[in-house]
């Protein structure tokens, strides 16, 4: 009996000596936090320039698994997919066949590409977690300013298309009859071709007229910024559902904010906590309030909504309304007022 116990203890001693010799512990001896820390360290070393073959191997496995999952979802929705394929085939036939309908097809194609252009610029503006391109200052703002200046110069927003929107040209209108009221109001005489120059102003340009002219571009850009806020939301939501912590620094900082006490926070951290509390308590209207104003902390709002499993349509609906409707009208109104000469002159006289 004693010999059997001695023989049973011998492999355990050998195993203990081997563990002490290697300086490593088994998984059963590690706590949950230590396991997470070890997995995080192994994940950080798994990069393309250190372990290219192993990284490509795992990438291929993950890609195949994702494709398999997507194909299974498409197969479950095969009736919808089949209907969309038939619709796409019919649209392709209509697009390729010549006929009187081609002018409407070209018009819809032009409008679709124009909207996609501004949506793409909006996505580039907000997709980088605070590091995106300032496409409002580079593209949308100058476009609104040029339309505003041209509207006051031409006295109209009915710019001929083409060349609008690539180039803004004042509309040419028929010359008024001699002795009429329009002839007395006209600033410039008719040219040899019987047309009036662009300096003729037939009525005042209202603020609402210019807003309506650039509403499509502004709304599409705002919708693009709302779409660009989705990656932080999906990243935090997936991390919460899987129980793993992603490598994103903003999410790790957000976890640290949640663990800190109110007394140990500076002003910036308290502002982030205030945004998080507002969204967590108010919900849809809290998201709408954060999205309706120029808010550099809205990336944290997306991470907060994903972390607390806010429904997708609640988050995206409030973000879309706030950015594409409310905030966009505020920014658009500011640019139009800034480049409206008579409004600026009234403000200067009022200040004087």
C-alpha positions in Angstrom: 0.0 0.0 0.0 2.8 2.4 0.9 4.7 1.4 -2.2 1.6 2.3 -4.4 1.3 5.7 -2.7 5.0 6.3 -3.2 4.7 5.4 -6.8 1.7 7.7 -7.2 3.5 10.7 -5.6 6.6 10.2 -7.8 5.0 11.5 -11.1 3.5 14.5 -9.2 7.0 15.3 -7.8 8.5 15.0 -11.2 5.8 17.2 -12.6 6.4 19.8 -9.8 10.1 19.7 -10.5 9.5 20.2 -14.2 7.2 23.2 -13.6 9.7 24.8 -11.2 12.5 24.1 -13.7 10.6 25.8 -16.5 9.4 28.6 -14.3 5.9 28.3 -15.7 2.5 27.6 -14.1 -0.4 25.5 -15.5 -3.7 27.1 -16.4 -5.3 25.7 -13.3 -2.9 27.7 -11.1 -3.7 31.0 -12.8 -6.5 33.4 -11.9 -8.9 34.8 -14.4 -7.2 38.2 -14.5 -3.8 36.5 -15.0 -5.2 34.4 -17.9 -6.6 37.6 -19.5 -3.3 39.3 -19.1 -1.4 36.4 -20.6 -3.8 36.2 -23.6 -3.5 39.9 -24.1 0.3 39.7 -24.2 0.2 36.8 -26.6 -2.3 38.7 -28.8 0.0 41.8 -28.8 2.9 39.7 -30.1 0.8 38.2 -32.9 1.5 40.8 -35.6 2.5 40.5 -39.2 6.1 41.7 -38.9 6.9 39.4 -36.0 5.0 36.2 -36.9 3.9 36.5 -40.5 3.1 32.8 -41.1 1.1 32.4 -37.9 -0.7 35.7 -38.4 -1.7 34.8 -42.0 -2.8 31.4 -40.8 -5.2 32.8 -38.2 -6.3 35.5 -40.6 -7.3 32.8 -43.2 -9.1 30.7 -40.6 -11.0 33.8 -39.3 -11.9 34.8 -42.9 -13.2 31.4 -43.8 -15.3 31.3 -40.6 -16.7 34.7 -41.3 -17.6 33.8 -44.9 -19.2 30.6 -43.8 -21.3 32.5 -41.3 -22.3 35.1 -43.9 -23.3 32.5 -46.4 -25.4 30.7 -43.8 -27.2 34.0 -43.0 -27.8 34.6 -46.7 -29.2 31.1 -47.2 -31.6 31.7 -44.3 -32.8 34.9 -46.1 -32.6 33.4 -49.6 -36.1 34.7 -50.6 -35.0 38.3 -49.9 -31.7 37.7 -51.7 -33.4 36.2 -54.7 -35.8 39.2 -54.9 -32.9 41.7 -54.7 -31.1 39.8 -57.5 -34.1 40.0 -59.8 -34.5 43.7 -59.0 -30.8 44.3 -59.8 -31.1 42.4 -63.1 -34.2 44.5 -64.1 -32.4 47.8 -63.2 -29.4 46.7 -65.3 -31.7 46.0 -68.3 -33.3 49.4 -68.0 -30.0 51.1 -67.7 -28.5 49.4 -70.8 -31.5 49.6 -73.2 -31.7 52.8 -75.2 -34.9 54.8 -75.3 -36.7 57.9 -74.2 -36.3 56.9 -70.5 -32.5 57.3 -70.7 -32.7 61.0 -69.7 -34.4 60.0 -66.4 -31.8 57.2 -65.9 -28.9 59.7 -66.4 -30.6 62.1 -64.0 -30.9 59.5 -61.3 -27.4 58.2 -61.9 -26.0 61.8 -61.6 -28.0 62.4 -58.4 -27.0 59.0 -56.9 -23.3 59.6 -57.5 -23.6 63.1 -56.2 -25.2 61.9 -53.0 -22.7 59.1 -52.6 -19.9 61.6 -52.9 -21.1 63.7 -50.0 -21.9 60.6 -47.9 -18.4 59.4 -48.4 -17.0 62.7 -47.3 -19.1 62.6 -44.2 -17.9 59.1 -43.4 -14.3 60.3 -43.8 -15.0 63.1 -41.4 -16.1 61.0 -38.4 -14.9 57.4 -39.0 -11.4 57.9 -37.5 -12.3 58.1 -33.8 -11.6 61.8 -33.7 -8.8 61.7 -36.3 -10.9 61.9 -39.5 -10.6 64.5 -42.3 -12.2 67.9 -41.7 -14.3 67.5 -44.8 -16.7 70.2 -43.7 -14.0 72.9 -43.8 -12.4 71.5 -46.9 -15.5 70.7 -49.1 -19.0 71.3 -47.7 -18.3 74.7 -46.2 -16.7 76.2 -49.3 -19.5 74.7 -51.4 -22.2 76.4 -49.3 -20.2 79.7 -49.3 -19.8 79.7 -53.1 -23.5 79.0 -53.6 -24.3 81.8 -51.1 -22.1 84.4 -52.9 -23.4 83.3 -56.3 -27.0 83.6 -55.2 -26.6 87.2 -54.0 -24.6 88.1 -57.1 -27.0 86.5 -59.6 -30.2 87.2 -57.8 -31.3 83.6 -58.3 -30.3 80.1 -57.3 -31.6 78.5 -60.6 -28.1 77.8 -61.8 -28.0 75.9 -65.1 -27.1 72.2 -64.9 -24.6 71.5 -66.2 -22.2 73.0 -65.4 -23.6 73.2 -61.8 -22.4 71.9 -59.4 -19.0 71.7 -60.9 -19.1 75.4 -61.9 -21.7 78.0 -60.8 -22.9 80.2 -63.7 -25.6 82.8 -63.4 -28.8 82.0 -65.2 -29.5 84.0 -68.4 -33.0 85.3 -68.7 -35.0 86.9 -71.5 -34.7 90.7 -71.8 -37.8 92.6 -70.5 -40.0 94.5 -72.9 -39.2 98.2 -73.4 -41.0 100.5 -70.9 -41.9 97.7 -68.5 -41.3 97.8 -64.8 -38.6 95.1 -65.1 -36.8 97.4 -67.6 -36.8 100.2 -65.1 -35.5 98.0 -62.3 -32.8 96.2 -64.4 -29.2 97.1 -63.6 -27.6 96.0 -66.9 -29.0 96.4 -70.4 -29.7 93.5 -72.6 -26.9 92.1 -74.7 -26.9 91.7 -78.5 -28.3 88.2 -78.2 -31.4 89.5 -76.4 -30.4 88.2 -73.0 -29.9 90.1 -69.8 -26.6 89.9 -68.0 -26.2 88.1 -64.7 -26.1 91.4 -62.7 -29.8 91.9 -63.0 -31.4 91.1 -59.7 -35.1 90.3 -59.9 -36.2 90.2 -56.3 -34.4 89.5 -53.1 -32.7 86.2 -52.1 -34.0 84.9 -48.8 -32.1 82.8 -46.4 -34.5 79.9 -46.8 -33.9 79.9 -50.6 -30.2 79.3 -50.1 -30.8 76.7 -47.4 -33.1 74.8 -49.7 -30.5 74.9 -52.5 -27.8 73.2 -50.5 -30.0 71.0 -48.4 -29.3 67.8 -50.3 -25.5 68.1 -50.0 -25.7 69.0 -46.4 -28.1 66.2 -45.4 -26.0 63.6 -47.3 -22.8 64.8 -45.5 -24.6 64.7 -42.2 -25.9 61.1 -42.9 -22.3 60.1 -43.7 -21.1 61.5 -40.4 -23.8 59.4 -38.6 -22.6 56.3 -40.5 -19.0 57.0 -39.5 -20.0 56.8 -35.8 -21.0 53.2 -36.1 -17.6 51.5 -35.7 -17.1 52.5 -32.1 -20.6 51.3 -31.3 -20.1 47.9 -32.9 -16.7 47.5 -31.4 -17.9 48.2 -27.8 -21.0 46.1 -28.3 -19.1 43.1 -29.6 -16.6 43.4 -26.8 -19.4 43.5 -24.2 -21.2 40.5 -25.6 -18.0 38.4 -26.0 -16.6 39.4 -22.6 -13.2 40.3 -24.1 -11.5 43.6 -24.0 -10.6 45.0 -27.4 -7.2 46.5 -28.1 -8.6 50.0 -28.9 -7.2 52.6 -26.6 -10.4 54.6 -26.4 -12.3 51.6 -25.1 -9.6 50.8 -22.6 -9.7 54.5 -21.5 -13.4 54.2 -21.2 -13.1 51.2 -19.0 -10.7 53.1 -16.8 -13.1 56.0 -16.5 -15.9 53.7 -15.3 -13.6 52.3 -12.6 -12.4 55.7 -11.4 -14.1 57.6 -8.6 -15.5 61.1 -9.0 -12.9 62.7 -6.7 -10.0 61.4 -8.8 -11.1 62.9 -12.1 -10.0 66.0 -13.9 -12.3 68.3 -16.0 -12.0 66.3 -19.2 -12.7 63.0 -17.5 -15.7 64.5 -15.7 -17.0 65.8 -19.1 -16.7 62.3 -20.5 -18.5 60.8 -17.5 -21.3 63.4 -17.9 -21.8 62.4 -21.5 -21.9 58.7 -20.4 -24.4 59.5 -17.6 -26.6 61.5 -19.9 -26.8 58.8 -22.5 -27.3 56.0 -19.9 -30.1 57.9 -18.1 -32.0 59.7 -20.9 -31.5 57.2 -23.7 -32.7 58.3 -27.2 -33.0 62.0 -26.3 -29.6 62.0 -24.6 -28.0 60.6 -27.8 -30.0 63.2 -29.8 -28.7 66.0 -27.7 -25.1 64.9 -28.0 -25.4 64.5 -31.7 -27.2 67.8 -32.4 -24.2 70.0 -31.4 -20.6 70.0 -32.4 -19.3 67.5 -29.9 -15.8 66.2 -30.0 -16.7 63.6 -27.3 -19.4 61.8 -29.4 -17.0 58.9 -30.1 -17.3 58.2 -26.4 -21.1 58.3 -26.8 -20.9 55.5 -29.4 -18.7 53.4 -27.2 -21.1 54.0 -24.2 -24.1 52.9 -26.2 -22.3 49.8 -27.4 -21.0 49.0 -23.9 -24.5 49.3 -22.4 -26.1 47.4 -25.3 -28.3 50.2 -26.5 -30.5 49.0 -29.4 -29.0 49.7 -32.8 -31.9 51.7 -34.2 -32.2 53.8 -31.0 -28.5 54.8 -31.4 -28.4 55.2 -35.1 -31.8 56.9 -35.4 -30.9 59.5 -32.8 -27.5 60.0 -34.3 -28.9 60.4 -37.9 -31.6 62.9 -36.8 -29.1 64.9 -34.7 -26.3 65.0 -37.3 -28.1 65.1 -40.6 -31.0 67.4 -39.6 -30.4 69.5 -36.5 -26.6 69.9 -36.4 -26.4 70.2 -40.2 -28.8 73.1 -40.2 -26.9 74.9 -37.5 -23.6 74.6 -39.4 -25.3 75.5 -42.7 -27.0 78.5 -41.3 -23.7 79.8 -39.8 -21.9 79.6 -43.1 -24.7 81.2 -45.0 -25.0 84.1 -42.5 -21.2 84.6 -42.5 -21.1 84.9 -46.3 -24.3 87.0 -46.7 -23.1 90.5 -47.3 -26.2 92.4 -46.3 -26.6 90.4 -43.1 -23.0 91.1 -42.2 -23.5 94.8 -42.9 -26.6 94.8 -40.7 -24.7 93.1 -37.9 -21.8 95.6 -38.2 -24.2 98.6 -38.2 -25.9 97.1 -35.2 -22.6 96.7 -33.3 -21.6 100.2 -34.3 
